[in-house]
Amino acid sequence: MTAVRVERDGATATVRLHRPDAGNALDLAVKSALLDALREVAADDAVRAVLLTGSGPAFCVGQDLRELDAALRTDPAGAADTVEAHYNPITVLLATMPKPVVAAVNGTCVGAGLGFALACDLQVWSATATLSTAFTRVGLTCDSGLSATLVRAVGPARAAALVLLAEPFTVEQAVGWGFAGEVVAPADVEPTARALADRLAAGPTRAYAASKRLLAESAWRPLVDTLRAEATEQAALAVSRDHPAGVAAFLARETPTFTGH
C-alpha cells in the first residue's frame, strides 16, 4: 500500500497521507514518502497549489509510537534523528514552498500532525476533529514547528497550557483561541479545501510566493528591513506577466486570468 498518494487535477496537487488503519501515524514509510511527495510537488511548476489531507477518519495522529518504542529500545541516542531527517524538512517545505498549501484537517490531528496542519498556509477543519499537542504525554517536547506556529495562533500563555498539559481540545475551542480557517461538517472538509486550493491555483503564484516570504520573515525583521523587502518583492513582480494582467483586468472590470508567471 502506498504510504502517501499524490493526486493531480489541473494545477492542484493533493498529497494524501494513506495509512488509514493507523490514523495516518507517522512511521518511517509515511515520513519518507511525505517528504518525497512534498519535494516533488514543490519543484513542479505545473502545480500551483497543494492540498494536504489524510485518508480515513484521521488527519494524522502524529509519530507512530510503536516504531518509536522500538527505536528507543535499540538505539535511544538515535531515536530523535527523525526530527532532523523528516519532521524539519517536511515542515519547511509546507511553510516555504513557493505556492499556497491548504490543510484539509479531516479528523484527529495530534502532535506532528497538528504541527504540519499549522505549517500550511490555510486550513479547513472538520467540526468533529479532536486536536492535541500530545508531546509531553510521552515525555517529549514540540517538533514540526509547533512551538512557533502555536504561539502565533493562540498567544504564548495559551500555547504554554496546550503544550505543558497536552489536553485534547476541540476545533471550536481552537477557533475561539485564535486558530484561523473554516470549520465545516466532516463530509465537507475535502470539497471545501479543494475549492480553496483550486481558487489559489488559478491565482498569481509568484505574488503568493512573495507574500509567503514576507509574512514568514515579518515576526523577527525590523520595520525598515521589512519595508525594503516589500519594495524588492514588488519590483520583481512589476515585471511579471500576472501583475500587468491583473491591473488591466481590474480597470476593465473583468476577471483576471493569471498564468502564475
C-alpha positions in Angstrom: 0.0 0.0 0.0 1.3 3.4 -0.9 2.0 5.4 2.3 1.4 8.8 0.6 -0.6 9.4 -2.5 -0.1 12.3 -4.9 -3.2 13.1 -7.0 -3.0 15.8 -9.7 -6.1 17.6 -11.1 -5.3 20.6 -13.1 -2.9 22.9 -11.3 -3.8 21.5 -7.9 -1.9 18.5 -6.3 -3.4 16.6 -3.4 -0.9 15.0 -1.1 -2.8 12.4 0.9 -1.4 10.5 4.0 -2.6 7.0 3.4 -2.3 4.8 6.4 -6.0 5.0 7.5 -6.0 1.9 9.7 -3.3 3.5 11.9 -4.7 7.1 11.9 -2.1 8.0 9.4 0.5 7.6 12.1 4.0 8.7 11.0 6.2 5.7 10.7 9.3 5.7 8.6 7.5 4.8 5.4 4.9 7.6 5.8 7.5 10.2 6.8 9.8 9.3 3.9 7.0 9.2 1.4 5.6 12.5 2.6 9.0 14.2 2.3 9.4 12.9 -1.2 5.9 13.9 -2.2 6.3 17.4 -0.9 9.6 17.8 -2.7 8.0 16.6 -5.9 5.1 19.0 -5.9 7.2 21.9 -4.6 9.5 21.6 -7.6 6.8 21.0 -10.2 5.9 24.4 -11.9 2.7 22.9 -13.2 1.5 22.6 -9.6 0.3 26.0 -8.4 -1.5 24.9 -5.2 -1.2 21.9 -2.8 -3.8 20.3 -0.7 -2.6 18.2 2.3 -5.1 15.7 3.9 -5.4 12.2 5.3 -7.3 9.0 4.4 -9.9 7.7 6.7 -11.2 9.3 9.9 -8.0 10.9 11.0 -5.8 13.6 9.5 -2.7 12.5 11.4 -2.2 11.2 14.9 1.5 12.1 15.0 4.5 9.9 15.4 4.0 6.1 15.3 4.7 5.3 18.9 5.2 1.6 18.3 8.1 2.5 15.9 9.4 5.0 18.4 9.3 2.4 21.2 11.3 0.0 19.1 13.9 2.8 18.3 14.2 3.7 22.0 14.9 0.0 22.8 17.5 -0.5 20.2 19.1 2.9 19.7 17.9 5.5 22.2 20.5 8.1 21.3 19.4 8.0 17.6 15.6 7.8 18.2 15.3 11.6 17.8 17.2 11.6 14.5 13.9 11.6 12.6 13.3 15.2 13.7 16.2 16.5 11.6 15.8 13.8 8.9 12.0 14.1 8.4 9.9 16.5 10.5 12.1 19.6 10.0 12.3 19.3 6.2 8.6 18.4 5.9 7.7 21.5 7.9 10.0 23.8 6.0 8.5 22.6 2.7 4.9 23.1 3.8 5.7 26.6 5.1 8.1 27.9 2.4 7.3 26.2 -0.9 6.6 29.0 -3.5 2.9 28.1 -3.8 0.0 28.0 -1.4 -0.6 24.9 0.7 -4.1 24.1 2.2 -4.6 21.6 5.0 -7.8 19.7 4.9 -8.0 18.5 8.5 -10.5 15.7 8.1 -10.3 14.3 11.6 -8.0 13.7 14.6 -4.9 15.9 14.5 -2.3 15.4 17.1 1.4 16.1 17.7 3.4 16.4 14.5 0.0 16.2 12.6 -1.0 19.4 14.3 2.4 20.9 13.5 2.0 20.0 9.8 -1.5 21.5 9.7 -0.4 24.8 11.2 2.6 24.9 8.9 0.3 25.1 5.9 -0.8 28.5 4.7 -4.6 27.9 5.2 -6.6 25.3 7.0 -10.1 23.8 6.7 -11.1 22.0 9.9 -13.6 19.2 10.5 -16.1 20.3 13.1 -15.7 17.0 14.9 -11.9 16.8 14.8 -10.0 16.4 18.1 -6.7 18.2 18.5 -3.8 17.9 20.9 -0.1 18.7 21.2 0.4 15.4 22.9 4.2 15.6 23.2 4.6 15.9 27.0 2.3 12.9 27.5 5.2 10.8 26.2 8.0 12.9 27.8 8.8 14.9 24.7 8.6 18.5 23.6 7.4 20.1 20.4 8.6 19.3 16.9 7.3 20.3 13.4 7.5 24.0 14.3 4.6 23.8 16.8 6.4 25.9 19.4 6.3 28.8 16.9 3.1 28.2 15.0 1.0 27.5 18.1 2.3 30.7 19.8 1.3 32.7 16.7 -2.1 31.1 16.6 -3.2 31.4 20.2 -0.6 33.5 22.1 2.2 32.4 24.4 0.1 31.8 27.6 -2.4 29.6 25.9 0.3 27.8 23.9 2.1 27.0 27.1 -1.0 25.5 28.6 -1.7 23.4 25.5 1.9 22.1 25.3 2.6 21.5 29.0 -0.8 20.0 29.9 -1.3 18.3 26.5 -5.0 18.0 27.0 -7.2 17.3 23.9 -9.2 20.3 22.6 -11.9 20.8 20.1 -11.8 22.8 16.9 -14.5 25.1 18.3 -12.2 25.9 21.3 -9.2 26.3 18.9 -11.0 28.9 16.8 -12.1 30.7 19.9 -8.5 30.9 20.9 -7.3 32.2 17.6 -6.9 29.4 15.1 -7.7 30.5 11.6 -9.6 28.6 8.9 -13.1 27.5 8.1 -14.9 24.9 10.2 -17.2 22.6 8.3 -19.0 19.3 8.6 -16.7 16.2 8.2 -18.1 15.4 4.8 -17.4 18.9 3.6 -13.8 19.2 4.6 -12.1 18.0 1.5 -14.5 19.6 -1.0 -14.2 22.9 0.8 -10.5 22.7 0.9 -10.3 21.6 -2.7 -12.3 24.5 -3.8 -10.0 26.8 -1.9 -6.9 25.2 -3.4 -8.3 25.4 -6.9 -9.0 29.1 -6.4 -5.4 29.6 -5.3 -4.1 27.5 -8.2 -5.8 29.9 -10.6 -4.2 32.9 -8.8 -0.9 34.9 -9.2 1.5 32.2 -8.0 4.6 34.5 -7.9 2.7 37.0 -5.8 1.6 34.3 -3.4 5.2 33.1 -3.1 6.4 36.6 -2.4 3.7 37.1 0.2 4.6 33.9 1.9 8.2 35.0 2.2 7.3 38.4 3.6 4.8 37.1 6.1 7.3 34.4 7.3 10.0 36.9 8.0 8.0 39.7 9.4 8.0 38.4 13.0 11.7 38.9 13.5 12.7 41.6 11.0 12.9 45.3 11.9 10.3 47.5 10.2 12.8 49.3 8.0 14.1 45.9 6.7 10.5 44.8 6.1 9.8 47.9 4.0 12.9 47.3 2.0 12.0 43.6 1.4 8.5 44.7 0.3 9.9 47.1 -2.2 12.2 44.4 -3.6 9.4 41.9 -3.9 7.1 44.5 -5.6 9.8 45.5 -8.0 10.3 41.8 -9.1 6.5 41.4 -9.5 6.2 44.5 -11.6 8.0 42.8 -14.5 6.0 39.6 -14.1 3.2 38.7 -16.5 0.5 38.4 -13.9 0.8 41.9 -12.4 0.0 43.9 -15.6 -2.7 41.4 -16.5 -4.3 41.9 -13.1 -4.2 45.7 -13.3 -5.6 45.7 -16.8 -8.4 43.3 -15.8 -9.3 45.4 -12.8 -9.5 48.6 -14.9 -11.6 46.8 -17.5 -13.8 45.4 -14.7 -13.0 41.9 -15.8 -11.9 38.7 -14.0 -8.2 38.4 -14.4 -6.6 35.3 -15.9 -3.4 34.6 -14.1 -0.8 32.2 -15.5 1.5 32.0 -12.5 4.3 33.8 -14.3 
